[in-house]
């Protein structure tokens, strides 16, 4: 697993070592490489990476263990195996579940009539206790209500 910071640290150290070697020769290049590999050298490189990222308005995060990203963020995905990257606009504020914003089709006039009739008949066949009337409970009762609602929706269409 390679983090974004480790990748940038390697690039920065290689570039600095190459520049030191070109300017001061192999001995200076080796000294710079040794310094950048030490803990103080790593802190210098990290400070440079943080400064450069901050100047560009970018956060640096390792996302292998997850996290919340609220702005431009430089990060690697998939570095610890498969992972999802989803905008929070896909998470429903009501249910908290994944619901992509796919435009829904507008229901037809018949579907609206059928839904209205289904609700009317179901309300009519529901007792005050919340149970269904005799003969209208379970799958068969639901099938009866569906059949009655379709018949009523077709009938109301003929009237108009």
C-alpha positions, 0 to 999 in steps of 0.5 A: 500500500502506497500513500499519497504522502509517501509517493510525494515524499519519494518524488521530492527526495529524488528531485532534491538528490538529483539536483544536489548531485548535478550541482555539487557532485555525487558526494553532495548528492549522497549527503542530501539523500542521507539527510532526507531519509532521516527523521528531520529530513522527512519533516522538512519534506513533509512541511514542503508538501503541506505548504505546497498543498495549502497554497493550492487549497488542497488537503492531503489525506490517506483514504485507506481507512475511510474519511470525510472529504469536504473540499478538494483533496489529493488522495489515492483510492484503492490503495488498501483494496477495493473501496467506494467513492460516493458523493454525499448527495447520493445519501438520502438525508431521510433514510441515510441510505444510498439513493442516486439522484436518478430522475423518476418517470412521471406516473401516467393518468391511469397509474394515478387513478389506480393508486387513488382507488387502491388507497380508497379501497384499502382504507374502506376494508381496514378496520378501526383496529388496523386489521383488514376486514374478513377475506381481505388479509394476506396475499389473497386479500391484497390481490382482491384489493388490486383487482378491485382498484384496477376495475375502479380505475378503468371504470372511472376512465370510461366515465370521463 
